[in-house]
């Protein structure tokens, strides 16, 4: 049954949008989910998948709490399999009726008096517009929604010569690289995935990397699954949190020798296993810098191809200009070298934004440097009835999104939170710390890695829905299982029913 006066527009039908819609509808909210793509999935949509894309997490940790991935899926599912899983999630929980696919939100304006939202949408197929009125707006388009392509000088000349410049998420067909000279910009997981996949058919494949970063093999020494290293509380305890607690205090204090020994051993094994010395790709600094802005899983086969010469890596370089030479499209690097480049694929990050929000609302969301100011990565300090779900870069994306969605539902139902001045101070303190620990790679204030479970703790502790101490203790040595959090929605429903009965 729909709660009267409780209508919600959700922008985005990826992981965050779908779990938000499921929870909101279960609590009686009238929900409409908008997405400009023709299918669900967000980054996993068929319109955004690049060749070779797989999950960074194993399937056991990259799932919703109440909907495990199929047993027949491989440990690291492909992008197509993840999208199929999300389609199954929609069918299983009856969410299809809530979806407005191929429908882009072009404007969301809030009435200053009623604080309700007017959402203007446009059909991608027919270009027709529609207007809807909602009590709440949930922004779940995610921090990986809009790819960033550097504004290279000479783009017009380059494209006139037949060159193609695109984001990794806009490159879908291997055949488009067949027999062509391909240049991939970036060194994150998507960069290496794309380069490895396209090198199978390209005439040449080069990676231009401004910075070479540390990566983690799927199986350390080809034996120990990386989930036991980076997807546990122990791994988070190896890094200093602004509010360090428990055993973590020992690891960064008197037990620092244990921490340094573990990180040093991992660095030595990864360095040898990934052929970093032989390929000249040993990153600067120690292995602990792997978490300063992202944790990147090594692409299977990438370093072998670098060593074999199938893929070349231009380390410490960037593109200075794109142009034509002898009738062919080329890229000139900042050291003056010129590379043939029929295709330039940019895996250069994303723009974190919600462009459909009116200017006066946007002005209240960001600080002077353009960082989001969101309490718990969810709630703006100065805009009512607006929530962000999926705005924390986490190693446990579905679990983190579910926690944020639960927090959102609880707040909509009248759950108490600290006063605004306390929230404002908390957000500023955390943001300053985030900028410092990531060396300025804070992704506009959305980077919570490596403290993914700590973030889930803080969100669920605030609303009294976290797992117990026994489960948390187990998570110190074993990867967190999303199913351990399945109780949270049931408990919130029980509370909501009790509150309704007491009225």
C-alpha positions as CSV (number, residue, x, y, z in Angstrom):
1,X,0.0,0.0,0.0
2,X,1.3,3.4,-0.9
3,X,1.8,6.0,1.9
4,X,-0.1,9.1,0.9
5,X,2.1,12.2,0.5
6,X,5.2,10.0,0.2
7,X,6.1,10.0,-3.5
8,X,9.7,9.6,-4.5
9,X,11.6,10.1,-7.7
10,X,14.8,8.1,-8.0
11,X,17.4,9.2,-10.6
12,X,19.4,6.2,-11.8
13,X,18.6,2.5,-12.3
14,X,22.0,1.1,-11.4
15,X,22.8,-0.7,-8.1
16,X,22.1,2.3,-5.9
17,X,18.8,3.2,-7.6
18,X,17.5,-0.3,-7.7
19,X,18.0,-1.1,-4.0
20,X,16.7,2.3,-3.1
21,X,13.5,1.7,-5.1
22,X,13.1,-1.8,-3.6
23,X,13.3,-0.6,0.0
24,X,11.2,2.5,-0.6
25,X,8.4,0.6,-2.2
26,X,8.5,-2.0,0.5
27,X,7.9,0.7,3.1
28,X,4.9,2.1,1.2
29,X,6.5,4.9,-0.8
30,X,5.2,5.6,-4.3
31,X,8.4,5.3,-6.4
32,X,9.4,6.2,-10.0
33,X,12.9,5.3,-11.2
34,X,14.3,7.3,-14.1
35,X,17.2,6.3,-16.3
36,X,18.3,7.5,-19.7
37,X,19.6,4.0,-20.7
38,X,17.2,1.3,-22.1
39,X,18.2,-1.2,-19.5
40,X,19.0,-1.4,-15.8
41,X,22.5,-1.6,-14.6
42,X,24.1,1.9,-14.5
43,X,27.8,1.3,-15.2
44,X,26.9,-2.3,-16.2
45,X,24.3,-1.3,-18.8
46,X,24.9,-2.7,-22.3
47,X,25.3,0.9,-23.5
48,X,28.3,1.5,-21.2
49,X,30.2,-1.8,-21.1
50,X,33.7,-1.8,-22.6
51,X,35.3,-5.0,-23.9
52,X,36.9,-7.1,-21.2
53,X,35.0,-5.5,-18.2
54,X,34.6,-7.7,-15.1
55,X,34.0,-7.0,-11.5
56,X,36.8,-6.1,-9.2
57,X,35.1,-8.0,-6.4
58,X,34.3,-11.7,-6.4
59,X,30.7,-12.6,-6.8
60,X,30.2,-13.4,-3.1
61,X,31.0,-9.8,-2.0
62,X,29.5,-8.0,-5.0
63,X,25.9,-8.8,-4.4
64,X,22.8,-7.5,-2.5
65,X,22.2,-8.8,1.0
66,X,19.0,-10.6,0.0
67,X,19.8,-11.7,-3.5
68,X,23.0,-13.8,-4.0
69,X,24.6,-14.1,-7.5
70,X,23.9,-17.3,-9.3
71,X,26.1,-20.3,-8.4
72,X,27.0,-20.8,-12.0
73,X,28.6,-17.4,-12.3
74,X,32.4,-17.3,-12.3
75,X,34.2,-15.8,-9.3
76,X,34.7,-12.5,-11.1
77,X,31.5,-12.0,-13.2
78,X,31.6,-10.3,-16.6
79,X,29.8,-7.0,-17.1
80,X,27.1,-8.8,-19.1
81,X,26.6,-11.2,-16.2
82,X,26.3,-8.4,-13.6
83,X,23.7,-6.6,-15.8
84,X,21.7,-9.9,-16.1
85,X,21.9,-10.3,-12.3
86,X,20.4,-6.8,-11.9
87,X,17.7,-7.7,-14.4
88,X,16.9,-10.8,-12.3
89,X,16.8,-8.6,-9.2
90,X,14.2,-6.4,-10.8
91,X,12.1,-9.4,-11.8
92,X,12.5,-11.2,-8.5
93,X,11.3,-8.1,-6.4
94,X,8.7,-6.9,-8.9
95,X,10.4,-3.6,-9.6
96,X,9.6,-3.4,-13.3
97,X,6.5,-1.4,-12.7
98,X,8.6,1.4,-11.1
99,X,11.0,1.9,-13.9
100,X,11.0,4.7,-16.4
101,X,13.8,3.5,-18.7
102,X,15.1,5.4,-21.8
103,X,13.9,8.5,-19.9
104,X,16.4,11.2,-18.9
105,X,15.8,13.6,-16.0
106,X,16.6,17.0,-17.5
107,X,15.5,19.2,-14.6
108,X,14.6,18.8,-10.9
109,X,13.4,21.9,-9.2
110,X,12.3,22.4,-5.6
111,X,9.5,24.6,-4.5
112,X,11.0,26.7,-1.6
113,X,7.7,26.8,0.3
114,X,6.4,23.2,0.0
115,X,9.9,21.7,-0.5
116,X,8.4,19.3,-3.0
117,X,10.2,18.5,-6.3
118,X,9.1,19.1,-9.9
119,X,10.9,16.6,-12.1
120,X,11.0,17.2,-15.8
121,X,12.0,14.1,-17.9
122,X,12.6,13.5,-21.6
123,X,12.0,10.3,-23.6
124,X,15.2,9.3,-25.3
125,X,13.2,7.6,-28.0
126,X,10.5,10.2,-28.8
127,X,12.0,13.4,-27.3
128,X,8.7,14.0,-25.6
129,X,8.9,15.6,-22.1
130,X,6.8,14.9,-19.0
131,X,6.5,16.5,-15.6
132,X,6.0,14.8,-12.3
133,X,5.6,16.1,-8.7
134,X,7.3,14.3,-5.8
135,X,7.8,14.7,-2.1
136,X,11.3,13.4,-2.2
137,X,14.2,13.2,-4.6
138,X,16.8,10.4,-4.5
139,X,19.9,11.0,-6.6
140,X,21.4,7.6,-7.5
141,X,23.1,8.2,-10.8
142,X,26.4,7.4,-9.1
143,X,29.9,8.8,-9.1
144,X,30.8,6.8,-12.3
145,X,27.9,8.2,-14.4
146,X,29.5,10.7,-16.7
147,X,33.0,9.9,-18.1
148,X,35.6,12.6,-18.3
149,X,37.4,13.1,-21.6
150,X,40.3,15.6,-21.4
151,X,39.8,18.6,-23.7
152,X,42.8,17.8,-26.0
153,X,44.1,20.4,-28.3
154,X,43.8,19.5,-32.0
155,X,40.7,17.3,-31.5
156,X,39.0,18.6,-34.7
157,X,42.1,18.1,-36.9
158,X,42.5,14.6,-35.4
159,X,38.9,13.6,-36.1
160,X,39.0,15.1,-39.6
161,X,41.9,12.7,-40.3
162,X,39.7,9.7,-39.3
163,X,40.7,9.4,-35.6
164,X,38.2,8.4,-33.0
165,X,38.3,9.9,-29.5
166,X,36.0,8.3,-26.9
167,X,35.6,7.2,-23.3
168,X,36.1,3.6,-22.4
169,X,32.4,3.3,-21.6
170,X,31.6,4.4,-25.1
171,X,33.7,1.6,-26.8
172,X,31.7,-1.5,-27.1
173,X,32.8,-3.6,-30.1
174,X,36.2,-5.2,-30.5
175,X,35.8,-5.1,-34.2
176,X,36.1,-1.3,-34.1
177,X,39.7,-1.8,-33.1
178,X,40.6,-4.5,-35.6
179,X,43.8,-3.7,-37.5
180,X,44.0,-0.2,-36.0
181,X,46.5,1.6,-33.8
182,X,45.0,2.0,-30.4
183,X,46.1,4.3,-27.6
184,X,44.5,4.0,-24.2
185,X,44.8,6.8,-21.7
186,X,45.0,6.0,-18.0
187,X,46.2,3.2,-15.7
188,X,43.2,2.2,-13.7
189,X,41.4,-1.1,-14.0
190,X,39.3,0.0,-16.9
191,X,42.4,1.3,-18.8
192,X,44.2,-2.0,-18.4
193,X,41.1,-4.1,-19.1
194,X,40.5,-2.2,-22.4
195,X,44.1,-2.3,-23.5
196,X,44.3,-6.0,-22.8
197,X,41.1,-6.8,-24.7
198,X,41.7,-4.5,-27.7
199,X,45.3,-5.8,-28.1
200,X,43.8,-9.1,-29.3
201,X,42.7,-7.4,-32.5
202,X,44.6,-4.1,-32.8
203,X,47.6,-3.5,-35.0
204,X,49.3,-1.8,-32.0
205,X,48.2,-1.0,-28.4
206,X,49.8,1.6,-26.3
207,X,48.9,2.8,-22.8
208,X,49.7,6.4,-21.9
209,X,49.9,6.7,-18.1
210,X,50.6,9.9,-16.3
211,X,51.1,7.8,-13.1
212,X,51.8,4.1,-12.6
213,X,50.0,2.8,-9.5
214,X,50.1,-0.3,-7.4
215,X,47.7,-3.1,-8.3
216,X,46.6,-6.3,-6.5
217,X,46.6,-9.7,-8.3
218,X,43.4,-11.6,-8.1
219,X,45.3,-14.3,-6.3
220,X,48.4,-13.4,-4.4
221,X,51.3,-15.8,-5.3
222,X,48.6,-17.5,-7.4
223,X,47.2,-19.0,-4.2
224,X,45.6,-16.5,-1.8
225,X,42.4,-14.9,-3.2
226,X,42.7,-11.1,-2.8
227,X,39.4,-11.0,-1.0
228,X,41.1,-12.3,2.1
229,X,43.5,-9.4,1.9
230,X,41.5,-6.3,0.9
231,X,37.9,-7.2,1.7
232,X,38.3,-7.7,5.4
233,X,38.3,-5.5,8.5
234,X,42.0,-6.4,8.9
235,X,42.9,-4.7,5.7
236,X,41.0,-1.5,6.8
237,X,42.8,-1.7,10.1
238,X,46.2,-1.4,8.4
239,X,45.4,2.2,7.5
240,X,44.9,5.0,9.9
241,X,41.4,6.3,10.3
242,X,40.6,9.7,11.6
243,X,38.7,8.0,14.5
244,X,40.8,4.9,14.9
245,X,39.4,2.3,17.3
246,X,39.8,-1.2,18.6
247,X,42.5,-3.5,17.2
248,X,43.1,-0.9,14.5
249,X,44.7,1.4,17.2
250,X,47.2,-1.4,17.9
251,X,48.1,-1.9,14.2
252,X,49.0,1.7,13.6
253,X,50.5,2.1,17.1
254,X,52.6,-0.4,19.0
255,X,51.7,-3.1,16.5
256,X,52.9,-1.1,13.5
257,X,55.7,-3.7,12.9
258,X,52.9,-6.2,12.1
259,X,51.2,-3.8,9.7
260,X,54.5,-2.9,8.0
261,X,55.4,-6.6,7.7
262,X,52.1,-7.5,6.1
263,X,52.2,-4.6,3.6
264,X,55.8,-5.3,2.8
265,X,55.2,-8.9,2.1
266,X,52.3,-8.2,-0.2
267,X,54.3,-5.6,-2.0
268,X,57.2,-8.0,-2.6
269,X,54.9,-10.8,-3.9
270,X,52.8,-8.5,-6.1
271,X,56.0,-6.9,-7.5
272,X,57.3,-10.2,-8.5
273,X,54.1,-11.8,-9.6
274,X,53.1,-8.9,-11.9
275,X,56.6,-8.6,-13.4
276,X,56.9,-5.0,-12.4
277,X,60.6,-4.9,-12.3
278,X,61.0,-6.6,-15.7
279,X,58.5,-4.3,-17.3
280,X,59.7,-1.1,-15.6
281,X,56.3,-0.6,-14.0
282,X,57.2,-0.5,-10.3
283,X,55.2,2.4,-8.9
284,X,56.6,5.2,-6.8
285,X,56.2,4.9,-3.1
286,X,55.3,1.9,-1.0
287,X,52.4,-0.5,-1.5
288,X,50.2,1.2,1.0
289,X,49.6,4.0,-1.6
290,X,47.3,1.5,-3.4
291,X,44.5,2.9,-1.3
292,X,45.1,6.6,-1.6
293,X,42.3,7.1,-4.2
294,X,41.3,3.6,-5.4
295,X,42.1,0.0,-5.1
296,X,42.8,-1.5,-8.6
297,X,42.7,-5.2,-9.4
298,X,45.4,-6.3,-11.9
299,X,44.0,-7.2,-15.3
300,X,44.6,-10.9,-16.2
301,X,47.2,-11.1,-19.0
302,X,48.0,-7.4,-19.0
303,X,51.5,-7.5,-17.6
304,X,52.4,-10.6,-19.6
305,X,51.5,-8.7,-22.8
306,X,53.6,-5.7,-21.7
307,X,56.5,-8.0,-21.1
308,X,56.0,-9.6,-24.5
309,X,55.8,-6.2,-26.2
310,X,52.1,-6.7,-27.4
311,X,51.2,-3.7,-25.2
312,X,53.5,-0.8,-24.7
313,X,53.3,1.6,-21.7
314,X,54.4,5.2,-21.9
315,X,55.0,5.8,-18.2
316,X,54.8,9.3,-16.8
317,X,53.5,10.8,-20.0
318,X,50.4,12.5,-21.2
319,X,48.9,13.6,-24.5
320,X,49.9,17.1,-25.4
321,X,48.0,17.4,-28.7
322,X,46.0,15.3,-31.1
323,X,46.6,16.0,-34.8
324,X,47.2,14.6,-38.3
325,X,50.5,13.5,-39.7
326,X,51.0,12.3,-43.3
327,X,47.3,11.9,-43.6
328,X,47.0,9.7,-40.4
329,X,45.6,10.5,-37.0
330,X,48.4,10.7,-34.3
331,X,48.9,11.7,-30.7
332,X,51.8,13.8,-29.7
333,X,52.9,13.2,-26.1
334,X,54.4,15.8,-23.7
335,X,57.9,14.5,-24.4
336,X,57.5,15.3,-28.1
337,X,57.2,11.7,-29.2
338,X,54.4,10.9,-31.8
339,X,52.3,7.8,-31.7
340,X,50.0,6.5,-34.4
341,X,46.5,6.6,-32.9
342,X,43.5,5.6,-35.0
343,X,41.6,5.3,-31.8
344,X,42.2,7.1,-28.5
345,X,40.3,5.5,-25.6
346,X,40.1,7.6,-22.5
347,X,39.8,5.8,-19.1
348,X,40.4,9.1,-17.3
349,X,37.9,9.0,-14.6
350,X,34.4,10.5,-14.2
351,X,32.7,13.8,-13.4
352,X,30.7,13.6,-10.2
353,X,27.7,15.8,-10.7
354,X,23.9,16.1,-10.7
355,X,23.4,18.6,-13.6
356,X,19.6,18.3,-13.6
357,X,19.4,20.1,-10.2
358,X,18.6,23.8,-10.3
359,X,21.5,26.2,-9.8
360,X,20.5,27.5,-6.4
361,X,20.3,23.9,-5.1
362,X,23.6,23.0,-6.6
363,X,25.2,26.0,-4.9
364,X,24.2,24.5,-1.5
365,X,25.6,21.1,-2.2
366,X,29.3,21.9,-2.8
367,X,32.1,23.7,-1.0
368,X,34.2,26.4,-2.7
369,X,36.4,23.7,-4.3
370,X,33.5,21.7,-5.8
371,X,33.4,18.9,-3.2
372,X,30.0,17.4,-2.2
373,X,29.1,18.3,1.4
374,X,27.0,15.3,2.3
375,X,26.4,13.9,5.8
376,X,27.2,10.2,5.7
377,X,27.7,10.6,2.0
378,X,23.9,10.8,1.8
379,X,22.2,14.0,3.2
380,X,22.9,17.6,2.1
381,X,23.1,20.0,5.0
382,X,21.0,22.7,3.5
383,X,18.5,21.1,1.1
384,X,15.4,19.4,2.4
385,X,13.9,16.2,1.0
386,X,17.0,15.4,-1.1
387,X,19.2,12.3,-0.7
388,X,22.2,10.8,-2.5
389,X,22.6,7.0,-2.6
390,X,25.8,5.5,-4.1
391,X,27.9,8.6,-3.5
392,X,30.7,6.8,-1.7
393,X,33.4,5.1,-3.6
394,X,33.4,1.7,-1.9
395,X,34.9,-1.7,-2.2
396,X,31.4,-3.1,-1.3
397,X,29.3,-1.1,-3.7
398,X,25.9,-3.0,-3.3
399,X,26.3,-3.2,0.5
400,X,27.3,0.4,0.8
401,X,24.3,1.4,-1.4
402,X,21.9,-0.7,0.7
403,X,23.2,0.8,3.9
404,X,22.6,4.3,2.5
405,X,19.2,3.4,1.2
406,X,18.2,2.0,4.7
407,X,19.5,5.2,6.3
408,X,17.4,7.2,3.8
409,X,14.2,5.3,4.4
410,X,14.7,5.6,8.2
411,X,15.2,9.4,7.8
412,X,12.1,9.7,5.7
413,X,10.1,7.8,8.3
414,X,11.2,10.3,10.9
415,X,14.4,8.9,12.2
416,X,16.4,11.3,14.3
417,X,19.9,12.6,13.3
418,X,22.3,15.1,14.9
419,X,21.5,18.8,14.5
420,X,22.6,20.5,11.4
421,X,25.5,22.4,12.9
422,X,26.9,19.2,14.3
423,X,26.5,17.5,10.9
424,X,28.1,20.5,9.1
425,X,31.2,20.2,11.3
426,X,31.4,16.5,10.9
427,X,31.3,16.7,7.1
428,X,34.0,19.4,6.9
429,X,36.3,17.5,9.2
430,X,35.9,14.3,7.3
431,X,36.3,16.0,3.9
432,X,39.6,17.7,5.0
433,X,40.9,14.4,6.2
434,X,39.8,12.7,3.0
435,X,41.7,15.2,0.9
436,X,44.8,14.7,3.0
437,X,44.8,10.9,3.0
438,X,44.0,10.6,-0.8
439,X,46.7,13.2,-1.7
440,X,44.0,15.3,-3.4
441,X,42.2,12.3,-5.2
442,X,39.0,12.7,-3.2
443,X,36.7,12.5,-6.2
444,X,34.8,15.6,-5.2
445,X,34.4,14.3,-1.7
446,X,33.1,10.8,-2.5
447,X,36.1,8.7,-1.8
448,X,35.7,6.4,1.3
449,X,38.2,3.7,0.2
450,X,39.8,1.9,2.0
451,X,37.3,2.3,4.8
452,X,34.3,0.7,3.1
453,X,33.1,-1.5,6.0
454,X,33.8,1.4,8.4
455,X,31.5,3.6,6.4
456,X,28.8,0.9,6.5
457,X,29.3,0.6,10.2
458,X,28.8,4.3,10.8
459,X,25.7,4.5,8.6
460,X,24.0,1.5,10.1
461,X,25.2,2.2,13.7
462,X,23.5,5.6,13.5
463,X,20.1,4.0,12.8
464,X,20.7,0.9,15.0
465,X,20.8,-1.7,12.2
466,X,24.4,-2.9,12.1
467,X,25.5,-6.5,12.5
468,X,26.5,-7.7,15.9
469,X,30.0,-7.9,17.4
470,X,30.4,-11.6,16.5
471,X,29.9,-10.9,12.8
472,X,32.2,-8.0,13.0
473,X,34.9,-10.1,14.7
474,X,34.6,-12.8,11.9
475,X,35.0,-10.0,9.3
476,X,38.5,-9.3,10.6
477,X,39.8,-12.4,8.9
478,X,37.1,-13.4,6.4
479,X,35.6,-11.2,3.6
480,X,32.3,-9.5,4.6
481,X,29.3,-11.3,3.3
482,X,26.4,-9.1,2.2
483,X,23.9,-11.8,3.5
484,X,25.0,-11.0,7.0
485,X,23.2,-7.7,6.7
486,X,19.9,-9.2,5.5
487,X,18.3,-8.6,8.9
488,X,18.5,-4.8,8.6
489,X,15.5,-4.2,6.4
490,X,13.4,-6.7,8.4
491,X,14.3,-4.9,11.7
492,X,13.5,-1.5,10.2
493,X,10.1,-2.8,9.0
494,X,9.4,-4.2,12.5
495,X,10.2,-0.8,14.0
496,X,8.0,1.0,11.5
497,X,5.1,-1.3,12.2
498,X,5.5,-0.7,16.0
499,X,5.6,3.0,15.5
500,X,2.4,2.8,13.4
501,X,0.6,0.7,16.0
502,X,1.6,3.1,18.8
503,X,-0.1,6.1,17.1
